[in-house]
Amino acid sequence: MYKNNSGLIVKTKQSKSKKGLCLTEKLVRQNPLLFLYYTVAINMKKSLAYLLILVPLIGFSQDWKIPQMNWHGKTETENVYIDLLNLKDGNSLIVKVGYSSYWSKGINSEFIVYQNDGKVKRYIVYQPNSTDLKTKIKRKRIKKTEYKFYWNHLLDIANNKMFQIDKSKLNIITKPAEEKGMVISMSISDGTNYHFQITQGKNYIAYASYEPKSFIEDEFTGWEERQKLVDLMNGFEKLTEKY
């Protein structure tokens, strides 16, 4: 009698026959609970392995959809950013957050690309003002598990209509003075231009404001709209810094 790896005992029995001695073996459960535990443990390990594989797939396969936008208008030409970023999905929604100044000699931008297959791409781009300088593009990887944060941010902004800003008030440089009929104006040199764009195909939303924080601080006319633009751009920047 001996014990095998399954938790069963093999009993041997010797008997006589016309041809001589005969040895037979019979499996007998030593402990039924041990056999049951062994079977359940194997099944649990398999289930856990399937779960670890399935959960990330479920999260990635969520049906993300590009929200509807109130576009400012349409361009006559095709979306230049599709070729610039070498995108295969020509109907991707592209968010551009950029800054420029006299000293930068171009626009330093961050691009976030929302594709129709649920994927999100990110690029750091420098677009010079002069043909003597080269455009620089660098891809920044985003983990699949982090796509949801980008989509949730986009949907939250769209649902709360944070893309809607009165662009006519983004560059007013005057405000009423205390003295009736008089106005105060402000001129800033060497400031920074803020650029924000959303495009999809030929559709676009575009905002630009010069040194908005200075005019916000002194509450010049339109400072509330400038604040909306700054908050909108900061929201996407914080997203890219974290993920």
Disulfide bonds with the S-S distance in Angstrom:
none
